[in-house]
Amino acid sequence: LLPTYLKTVLQFDIKQNGWLSAFPYLLMWIISIASTQLLDLLITKKLLRTVLARKICQTISQVGPALALVGAAYSGCDRTMTVALLTLAVGINGLVFGGYVVNHVDISPNHAGILMGISNTASNICGFIAPYAAGLLINENPSLERWRIVFFISAAIYISAVIFFDIFASGTQQPWNDLQDDSDSSEKKPTAKNKNK
């Protein structure tokens, strides 16, 4: 909904709106690449434990945007400040790639794809619900006050999500990662004679 906000509240024209809407995601891409490289280095050199690295990244990637959205809610129609805060909110979210996104591989490399499918499905459902919910709040009256409510709800979701992650996240490979089906154990293992065939 960033383009809608830029158009309806800050009154940017469509040409300016296109670049301003794209820039935060460019920043997010740069931050995601730089932060994950740095984290890998810190983990490899044993300067950070894996779980701590994931929690730090996830916390910054959620609390940063939450604070920026609250700031944007109170920046009024100050175009420069609002655009800077919204760009920061989206850009900092790039740290999520060093947080929960890669955490699937930490806890279960054998099932990381399935885990990512489950968590990504849940997050994409929210991606459908969020514009609908925001639309209910702003379609009839796209005022700054209505947008402020949208920003507050978004900030609350960011904060509740990171609290949940910081409490329950693990960086340790889980025991169920290597569990095999019982039917596999009944099959004969190939002997040296069978291997040559």
HELIX and SHEET records of a PDB file:
HELIX    1   1 LEU A    2  THR A    8  1                                   7    
HELIX    2   2 ILE A   14  THR A   44  1                                  31    
HELIX    3   3 THR A   50  TYR A   74  1                                  25    
HELIX    4   4 ARG A   79  ILE A   92  1                                  14    
HELIX    5   5 ASN A   93  GLY A   98  5                                   6    
HELIX    6   6 TYR A  100  ILE A  107  1                                   8    
HELIX    7   7 ALA A  112  ILE A  138  1                                  27    
HELIX    8   8 LEU A  144  PHE A  168  1                                  25    
HELIX    9   9 PRO A  175  ASP A  178  5                                   4    
HELIX   10  10 ASP A  182  SER A  186  1                                   5    
HELIX   11  11 ALA A  192  LYS A  195  1                                   4    
END                                                                             
